[in-house]
Amino acid sequence: MKSRTKLQFVFFICFFVSQLIFAQTSSISSVPYGNNTAIGKYAKVNNIKMYYETYGKGEPLVLIHGNGGSIAQMKYQIEYFEKHYKVIVADSRGHGKSDLGNKPLTYLQMANDWASLLSTLKIDSALVLGWSDGGIIGLLLAIHHKSKVKKLAVMGANLQPDSTAVYKWAIDWVKGESNLINNMIAKNDSSQNWNLLRQYFNLLENQPNILVEDLHKINVPVLVLAGDKDVIREEHTIVIYQNIPKAQLCIFPGATHMIPETNPELFNTTVYKFFSTPFSRPDTKDYFH
């Protein structure tokens, strides 16, 4: 049971892998990301306290972590991008040090929280990078809070939780772990915060539910990223790319959902080039005129 319950704190589906990598490499930096008492602050947004940290200076860049994660999982992105931008990184609602509130977790609520945080910090618009569930939140920010997003990069995001978007092995894994969580709640087990885990897995099982037509509302440049062995099906990533008016596509070869940690140099430099270069979408047919 112990080996299985370790799998519960997920960063989307593969977070347990991320945790192993993070544990092996966390000694590289002495900065306690996500627990930095020197700069960490709370903002009151939408009836909760949302924990955030800021690093660097310049144009604002928002980093949004994934399911079951926290600020700490964006370690490599903070270290890289703080040299170029003012990085704002926070624990999403119900994650890390941020309050859960008294309503079930939804991606839209978390996107609303981020918009409110930016308003509280008097930031009109920002570059946004979201990983996994953070990518979903980024898409919802660009759909529902257009003025807050200047450019958007989303890694391993999906529009719906079914097998047209997510590989069946992942769906089966989530169902199995959800059954375990429900059983532990029924037994009144106290070895984990099973009710919070139930909220995380409810996101994975039943959300998001973003219409393809909603992507047409996004009017800012978007970089759609994924690994070629991601949790998200490649064809679904392409659907997202094809339905955003100003989009570029990057599928990393020989990479998984975890590339922001397994190959941060490639991932970060790719995203930085997108953010720092004027958007263009050249077409091969232009060479044949």
Secondary structure by P-SEA (a helix, b strand, c coil): ccccccccccccccaaaaaaaaaacccccccccccccccccccccccbbbbbcccccccbbbbbbccccccccaaaaaaccccccbbbbbbcccccccccccccccaaaaaaaaaaaaaaacccbbbbbbccaaaaaaaaaaacccccccbbbbcccccccccccccaaaaaaaaaaaaaaaaaaaacccccaaaaaaaaaaaacccccccaaaaaacccbbbbbbcccccccaaaaaaaaaacccbbbbbbcccccccccccaaaaaaaaaaaaaccbbbbbcccccc
